[in-house]
Amino acid sequence: MNDNAPEITVLSVSSPVAEDAPVGTVVALLNVIDRDAGENGQVSCELSGEAPLSLVASSSGGSYKVVTASALDREQAAEHRVTVVARDRGIPELSGRAALVLEVSDVNDNAPVFEEAAYSAYVAENNAAGAPVLRVRARDADAGANGRVSYWLAGGSAGAAPYVSVEARSGAVYAQRSFDYEQCREFAVAVRAQDGGAPARSSTATVRVFVLDRNDNAPRVLWPAAGAGAAGPAPFEVVPRSAEAGYLVAKVVAVDADAGRNAWLSYELVQAPEPALFRVGLHSGEVRTARAVSERDAAKQRLVAVVKDHGQPALSATATLHVVLAESLQEALPELSDRDTVSELTSDLNIILVVALSVVSLLFVCTVILILFLKCRRSRSPPVFITSDKDLYSSLGSKAPYNYCSSTLPLPYSYEVCLASESGQKDFTFLRPGAAALPDRLLAGEPGSETQSGKDPPSPGRSAQPGSFRTLNPSNGRCCVHP
């Protein structure tokens, strides 16, 4: 009698199973028993459910193996749930069931994949360093460290590496420097996304950056050349006085380093001695006569044109054009030579004024120095006025032995004073008018000379007149008596 259902015993389960496990890998062992006899005890097993697994019966009765029937893919199914069903052949049929749960472990079998194969970014020039450009993103289907993505610069166009940098974790791309449209209008870099598996897997994407122009360059005048007058004579155009309206005088040539509307140029005449004589083309820059030239027009004309671009805000430059109204070049040369002569005379006059100012300054300084020198010399040797012999002797003090004689002959009354610091003698000699010279004995102080010695004051008739005074010059030791 079929009264016992088959019994399933799970002996072992290998879970989780690596997704790269080869086909036929044993993931579980089962044992099935039916206590009935005969056909009631004969059992057949199968797996229910969709799974890349199969059930294989072993050589010994009642044992089964669950093996992989195809490659596993964790990214498609991280686990598999199956049911093992065992049925006997009895009537009525009896069955037993056992559930198996098989987890699939991840291996690094997937490389990061960018959301876009190529990225494009548009950045206006003169941007700030560190400004964000764009953000790249890559996804990795693996799990854990195998799916953790980091970003790196893998290279790019020549010279592009210093322009940008990428943040390793977020994939944000930042500008490393300010972009200049006139130097670099576009560049491309390769960004690599790499996972943390072992071995690591990676992929790359191209990032192309387009630099947008800003109106940061003013127009540059090529003709007439700006500043030509500083290096030499300014260029000029000769227009015959017989020229009619529409005569082509010159063409203002200018360029702008910007692009688009920022480089569109327009011309305007803003200064002219005869406003109605010349006109300039708005877009061509051609300077033409607006009417016929007359004899009343000045021979020399100076025209100033403004070149503007169409940027926001607009930038401009000026061009100066010199025009000479003459029938020929020979007729125009006198006008130009007069202008050059005046310029040379002005330059020479400036040089003369500078030299003259330098000479006057030098003379003034020398005069001041000479006056100061004379003042200092006089202040070092002031005269000493002595009214008596005692004052003369006291002025000498206890200095070294000192002898001194002095005489004045040209005066109507001449005097001679002789001093000797050691002896303390003082000789005073009065010479009558008409005396030609002093005897040597008077200078020597011999006896018998007309000298008053050791007397102070001298006797009448031989001394100085009343009211006289004596002076002592300390610099040379001379003493003089003057009426």
C-alpha positions in Angstrom: 0.0 0.0 0.0 1.4 3.4 -1.0 1.1 5.3 2.3 4.5 6.9 2.5 5.5 10.0 0.6 9.2 10.4 -0.5 11.4 12.2 1.9 14.1 14.7 0.6 17.1 15.5 2.7 19.4 18.3 1.7 22.9 17.1 2.7 24.9 20.2 1.7 24.5 23.5 -0.2 27.4 25.6 -1.7 26.0 29.1 -1.4 27.0 31.6 -2.5 28.4 30.4 -5.8 30.8 32.6 -7.8 29.2 33.8 -11.0 32.2 32.7 -13.0 31.8 29.1 -11.8 32.2 26.7 -14.7 29.2 24.7 -16.0 28.6 21.5 -14.0 29.8 22.9 -10.7 28.0 21.0 -7.8 26.1 23.4 -5.7 24.0 21.0 -3.5 23.7 17.3 -2.5 20.3 15.6 -1.9 19.1 12.3 -0.5 15.7 11.0 -1.3 14.0 8.0 0.5 10.6 6.3 0.2 9.7 3.7 2.8 7.2 1.9 0.6 8.2 -1.1 -1.4 8.0 -2.0 -5.0 6.7 0.5 -7.4 5.4 2.5 -4.4 9.0 3.0 -3.3 10.4 3.9 -6.7 11.1 7.7 -6.8 11.8 10.2 -9.6 13.1 13.7 -8.8 13.0 17.0 -10.8 13.6 20.7 -10.3 10.8 23.2 -10.6 11.4 26.8 -11.4 13.6 28.6 -13.9 17.2 28.4 -12.9 20.5 27.6 -14.6 20.6 24.4 -12.6 20.1 20.7 -13.2 19.6 17.6 -11.0 21.8 14.7 -11.6 21.2 11.2 -10.0 24.3 9.5 -8.5 25.2 5.9 -9.1 24.0 5.0 -5.6 20.2 5.0 -5.3 18.5 7.9 -3.6 21.4 10.4 -4.0 21.2 13.4 -6.2 23.5 16.3 -7.1 22.4 19.9 -8.1 24.8 21.3 -10.6 25.1 24.4 -12.8 23.6 23.9 -16.2 24.9 27.2 -17.7 27.0 30.2 -16.8 25.8 32.2 -13.9 25.4 36.0 -14.1 25.0 37.9 -10.9 24.1 41.1 -12.7 21.0 39.3 -14.1 20.1 37.2 -11.0 21.8 37.6 -7.7 20.1 34.4 -6.3 18.2 31.4 -7.6 15.3 29.7 -5.8 14.3 26.2 -6.9 12.2 23.4 -5.6 13.2 19.8 -5.7 10.2 17.5 -6.3 10.3 13.8 -5.6 7.4 11.5 -6.8 6.8 7.8 -6.4 5.0 5.4 -8.8 2.3 4.3 -6.4 -1.4 4.7 -6.8 -2.3 7.2 -5.7 1.0 9.0 -6.4 2.7 10.6 -3.5 5.4 13.3 -3.6 7.8 15.3 -1.4 9.3 18.7 -1.9 12.4 20.6 -0.7 13.3 24.3 -1.4 16.9 25.4 -2.4 18.1 29.0 -2.3 21.3 29.6 -4.2 23.1 32.9 -4.0 25.5 34.1 -6.7 28.6 36.0 -5.6 30.0 38.8 -7.7 33.2 38.8 -9.6 34.7 41.8 -11.4 33.6 40.8 -14.8 32.2 44.2 -15.9 34.1 47.4 -16.8 32.6 50.8 -16.0 30.4 52.2 -18.7 30.0 55.9 -19.4 26.5 57.4 -19.8 27.8 59.0 -23.0 30.7 57.9 -25.2 31.7 61.5 -25.9 30.9 64.7 -23.9 30.8 68.3 -25.1 31.1 71.4 -23.0 30.9 75.1 -23.8 32.8 77.5 -21.6 33.2 81.3 -22.2 36.7 82.6 -22.2 38.2 84.6 -19.3 36.5 82.2 -16.9 37.7 81.9 -13.4 40.2 79.2 -12.5 38.4 76.4 -10.8 35.1 76.9 -12.5 33.1 73.7 -13.2 33.0 72.6 -16.8 30.9 69.5 -16.8 30.4 66.2 -15.0 31.0 62.7 -16.4 29.4 59.6 -15.0 30.1 55.9 -15.4 28.3 53.0 -14.0 29.6 49.5 -13.1 27.2 46.6 -12.8 29.4 44.8 -10.3 29.0 45.1 -6.6 31.1 46.3 -3.8 34.6 47.3 -4.6 34.2 45.9 -8.1 31.5 48.5 -8.8 33.2 51.4 -7.1 34.4 53.8 -9.9 37.1 56.4 -9.9 37.9 58.9 -12.6 41.3 60.0 -14.0 42.6 62.0 -16.9 43.9 59.6 -19.5 45.3 62.2 -21.9 44.0 64.3 -24.7 45.0 66.8 -27.4 48.4 68.5 -27.2 48.6 70.9 -24.3 45.1 70.2 -23.1 46.1 68.5 -19.8 46.9 71.7 -17.9 43.5 73.2 -18.8 41.2 70.9 -16.8 41.2 68.5 -13.9 38.7 65.8 -12.9 37.6 64.9 -9.4 38.3 61.2 -8.7 35.1 60.3 -6.9 32.4 62.5 -8.5 33.7 62.8 -12.1 33.3 66.6 -12.0 35.6 68.3 -14.5 37.0 71.7 -13.5 38.9 74.4 -15.3 42.5 74.7 -14.1 43.1 78.1 -15.7 41.4 80.9 -17.5 40.7 80.1 -21.2 41.6 82.4 -24.0 39.6 82.1 -27.2 42.4 83.8 -29.2 44.9 81.1 -28.1 42.8 78.0 -27.9 39.3 77.7 -29.3 38.7 74.0 -28.4 40.5 71.1 -26.9 39.7 67.5 -26.0 40.7 65.3 -23.1 40.1 61.6 -22.3 38.7 60.7 -19.0 39.2 57.1 -17.7 36.7 55.4 -15.3 38.3 52.6 -13.3 36.7 50.2 -10.8 38.2 48.9 -7.6 38.3 45.2 -8.6 41.3 43.0 -8.9 42.2 43.0 -11.6 40.7 46.5 -12.2 38.7 47.2 -15.3 38.3 50.6 -16.9 36.9 52.4 -19.9 37.4 55.9 -21.4 35.3 58.7 -22.7 36.2 61.8 -24.7 35.4 65.2 -23.3 35.6 68.0 -25.9 35.6 71.6 -24.5 34.6 74.5 -26.8 35.8 78.0 -25.7 33.3 80.7 -26.5 34.5 84.1 -27.5 34.0 87.3 -25.5 34.6 90.8 -26.8 37.9 91.3 -25.0 40.0 92.6 -27.9 39.8 96.1 -29.4 40.2 96.5 -33.2 43.9 96.9 -34.3 44.6 99.4 -37.0 47.1 98.0 -39.6 47.0 101.1 -41.9 47.8 103.8 -41.3 50.2 102.3 -38.8 49.6 103.6 -35.3 52.6 105.4 -33.8 54.5 105.7 -37.1 55.3 109.3 -36.3 57.3 108.4 -33.2 59.8 106.3 -35.2 59.9 108.6 -38.3 57.8 110.9 -40.4 54.1 110.1 -40.4 52.8 108.6 -43.6 50.7 110.9 -45.8 48.5 110.7 -48.8 48.7 113.2 -51.7 45.3 114.3 -53.2 45.3 116.5 -56.3 43.4 119.7 -56.1 41.7 118.6 -59.3 40.1 115.6 -57.6 36.4 115.2 -58.0 33.9 113.7 -55.6 34.4 110.0 -54.9 38.2 110.2 -55.3 39.8 107.3 -53.3 42.2 108.9 -50.8 43.2 105.8 -48.7 41.8 102.7 -47.1 41.8 102.2 -43.3 42.7 98.6 -42.6 41.9 97.1 -39.2 41.5 93.6 -37.8 39.9 92.2 -34.6 41.2 89.0 -32.9 37.7 88.2 -31.7 35.1 86.1 -33.6 31.6 86.5 -34.8 29.9 89.8 -34.0 32.7 90.8 -31.8 34.9 91.0 -34.9 32.5 92.9 -37.2 34.0 96.3 -37.8 32.5 99.6 -38.8 34.3 102.9 -39.6 33.4 106.5 -38.8 35.1 109.8 -39.5 35.1 111.8 -36.3 37.6 114.6 -37.0 38.5 116.6 -40.1 39.4 120.2 -40.8 36.8 120.2 -43.6 33.9 118.0 -42.5 32.2 118.1 -45.9 35.4 117.3 -47.9 36.0 113.6 -46.9 33.9 110.6 -46.0 34.7 107.0 -45.0 32.9 103.8 -45.9 30.9 102.3 -43.0 32.1 98.8 -43.6 34.9 99.1 -46.2 37.0 101.7 -44.4 37.7 103.5 -47.7 38.3 107.3 -47.4 37.0 109.2 -50.4 36.3 112.8 -51.2 32.7 113.8 -50.6 33.0 116.8 -53.0 35.4 118.3 -55.4 38.5 119.9 -53.9 38.6 123.7 -54.1 41.4 126.2 -53.8 40.1 127.4 -50.5 40.7 124.1 -48.8 43.8 123.9 -46.5 46.9 122.3 -48.0 47.3 119.9 -45.1 44.4 117.9 -43.8 44.4 115.7 -40.7 41.7 113.0 -40.6 40.8 110.9 -37.6 38.6 107.8 -38.1 37.2 105.5 -35.4 37.0 101.8 -35.9 34.4 100.0 -33.7 33.4 96.4 -33.3 29.9 95.1 -32.6 30.6 93.4 -29.3 28.8 94.1 -26.0 30.2 96.4 -24.9 31.7 97.7 -28.2 35.5 98.4 -28.3 37.1 100.9 -30.6 40.4 102.2 -32.0 41.4 105.4 -33.8 43.3 105.9 -37.0 45.0 109.1 -38.0 45.5 110.0 -41.7 47.5 112.9 -43.0 46.4 114.3 -46.4 48.2 116.9 -48.5 46.3 118.6 -51.2 48.8 119.1 -54.1 48.9 118.3 -57.7 52.2 116.3 -57.4 54.6 115.0 -54.9 57.1 117.7 -55.6 54.5 120.3 -54.7 53.7 118.5 -51.5 57.3 118.3 -50.3 57.6 122.0 -49.2 54.6 121.5 -47.0 56.1 118.5 -45.4 59.6 120.0 -45.0 58.2 123.1 -43.2 56.5 120.8 -40.7 59.8 118.8 -40.2 61.8 122.1 -39.8 59.4 123.4 -37.1 59.7 120.0 -35.3 63.5 120.1 -35.4 63.7 123.7 -34.2 61.4 122.9 -31.3 63.6 120.0 -30.4 66.8 122.1 -30.6 65.2 124.9 -28.5 64.3 122.4 -25.8 67.9 121.2 -25.6 69.3 124.8 -25.4 66.9 125.6 -22.5 67.9 122.5 -20.6 71.7 123.3 -21.0 71.2 126.9 -20.0 69.2 125.9 -16.9 71.9 123.5 -15.9 74.7 126.1 -16.3 72.8 128.7 -14.2 72.1 126.2 -11.5 75.8 125.2 -11.4 76.9 128.9 -11.1 74.5 129.5 -8.3 75.7 126.5 -6.4 79.4 127.6 -6.8 78.6 131.1 -5.7 76.9 129.9 -2.6 79.8 127.6 -1.7 82.3 130.5 -2.2 80.4 132.8 0.0 80.1 130.2 2.7 83.9 129.5 2.5 84.8 133.2 2.9 82.4 133.6 5.8 84.0 130.6 7.6 87.5 131.9 7.0 86.7 135.3 8.5 85.0 133.9 11.5 88.1 131.8 12.3 90.4 134.8 12.6 88.6 137.8 14.1 90.7 140.9 14.9 91.6 141.7 18.6 91.5 145.3 19.6 94.0 146.3 22.3 94.0 149.8 24.0 97.1 149.4 26.1 100.3 147.5 26.5 98.8 145.6 29.4 95.9 144.4 27.3 98.4 143.4 24.6 100.5 141.4 27.0 97.5 139.8 28.7 96.2 138.7 25.2 99.4 136.8 24.6 99.0 134.9 27.9 101.5 132.3 28.8 102.2 131.1 25.2 105.6 130.1 23.8 108.2 132.8 23.4 107.0 135.2 20.9 108.8 138.1 19.1 107.0 140.5 16.9 107.7 143.8 15.1 105.5 145.7 12.7 105.8 149.1 11.0 103.7 151.1 8.7 105.5 153.6 6.5 103.1 154.9 3.9 101.0 156.9 6.5 101.9 160.4 7.5 102.7 159.2 10.9 104.3 155.7 11.0 104.7 153.5 14.0 106.5 150.4 14.9 105.7 148.0 17.7 108.0 145.3 18.8 106.9 142.6 21.3 108.8 140.0 23.1 106.8 137.5 25.2 109.7 136.2 27.2 111.3 139.5 28.4 108.0 141.3 28.8 109.6 144.3 27.0 107.5 146.4 24.7 109.1 148.8 22.3 107.2 151.6 20.6 108.8 153.8 18.0 107.3 156.9 16.5 108.8 158.0 13.2 108.4 161.5 12.0 106.8 162.3 8.7 109.2 161.9 5.8 111.2 159.1 7.3 112.0 156.7 4.5 112.9 153.6 6.4 113.7 152.3 9.8 117.2 151.7 10.9 118.2 148.1 11.5 119.1 148.9 15.1 115.6 150.0 15.8 114.3 146.6 14.7 116.9 144.9 16.8 116.2 147.1 19.9 119.8 148.3 20.4 120.6 151.1 22.9 120.6 154.6 21.6 117.8 154.0 19.2 114.8 156.1 19.2 112.9 153.5 21.1 110.9 153.8 24.3 111.5 150.6 26.3 110.0 149.4 29.5 107.7 152.4 29.7 104.0 152.3 29.5 102.6 154.5 28.3 105.4 156.1 26.1 106.7 159.6 26.7 105.0 162.5 25.0 106.2 163.2 21.6 107.2 159.6 21.0 104.0 157.8 21.7 100.9 157.5 19.6 98.6 160.4 19.4 95.7 160.5 22.0 92.8 158.4 20.9 94.9 155.9 19.0 94.4 152.2 19.4 96.3 149.0 18.8 95.2 145.8 17.1 96.6 142.3 17.5 96.0 139.7 14.8 96.2 136.3 16.5 96.8 134.6 13.2 100.2 136.2 12.5 101.0 137.9 15.9 101.3 141.4 14.4 100.3 144.5 16.4 99.7 147.8 14.8 98.9 151.2 16.3 96.8 153.5 14.3 95.9 157.2 15.0 
